[in-house]
Amino acid sequence: MVVASPRISLSTRFLLGVSLASWLSMPVSALNVLLARIYPFSLGAVLDFACGLTGAVPLAMLVYGYVKQHPIHRWE
């Protein structure tokens, strides 16, 4: 893995590690947003917003990356 490579500086490895951890936890965060609809309980407005943001932002970035990867104007 690139994150464990000794050739990369420690600060870059830290940022790559945080990015890897966020992408690995994205399914859990997105599932939490869906399960909150089925089994509602209040954690407070700030924590509810943070959980929703944690699940929504990586999912939106995934869709954006997929759209950017496949160009729309390829048949013109």
N, C-alpha and C positions, 0 to 999 in steps of 0.2 A: 504494500500500500504506500501511496505517496506521503501520507501523513506521518508514517514511521521512518521515512528516509532521513538519514543523518546529513545528507547533502543540503537540506533546506534549513534555513535559519529557524530558530526556536519560535520567534513571533509569527512567522508564516505558518509553521506547523500548528501553532495554537489556533490560529484563525481557520485553518483547514479542518482541524479537529472539531471546532465548534460548528462549522458548517456541516460536517459529516454527522455529528450528533443531532443537529436540528432536522436533517433529512431522514435520519433513522427514526426519530420520534414523531415525524409528521403523520403517519397513519394512526398512531395513538391519539394525537391531538385532534385529528379530523373525526375519529370515532367518538371522542368525547363530546364534540359539538353535536353529533347525531344522537348520542345516548341522552344528552341533556333534554332533548325534546320528548323522549319516551319516558324517562325517569327524572322529572324535574326536581331539583332541590337548589336552594339559593346559597351561593357562596359569597354573595355581595356583588355589587355592580362592577367594581373594578376588576375583581378576579374573573367574573363572567366575561367581561370585555377582553381581558388578557387571554383567556382560553380560546375565545372565538378568533381573536387576531392570530394566535399561534397556529391555529388550524387553517385559517383562511389564506394567510399570506403565502405560505409554501405551496398551497394548492393552486393559487392564482399564478405564482411564478412557474409552476410546472406546466400549466396550460399555456402561458405566454412563451415559455421555452419551446414547447411543442409546435406552436403556431409559427414561431420564428425559424424553427429548424426546417419546416416544409414550406417553401415559398408558394404563394398563391398565384403569382403571374407566370407560372412555368409553361402554360399552354398558349401564351400570346405570341 
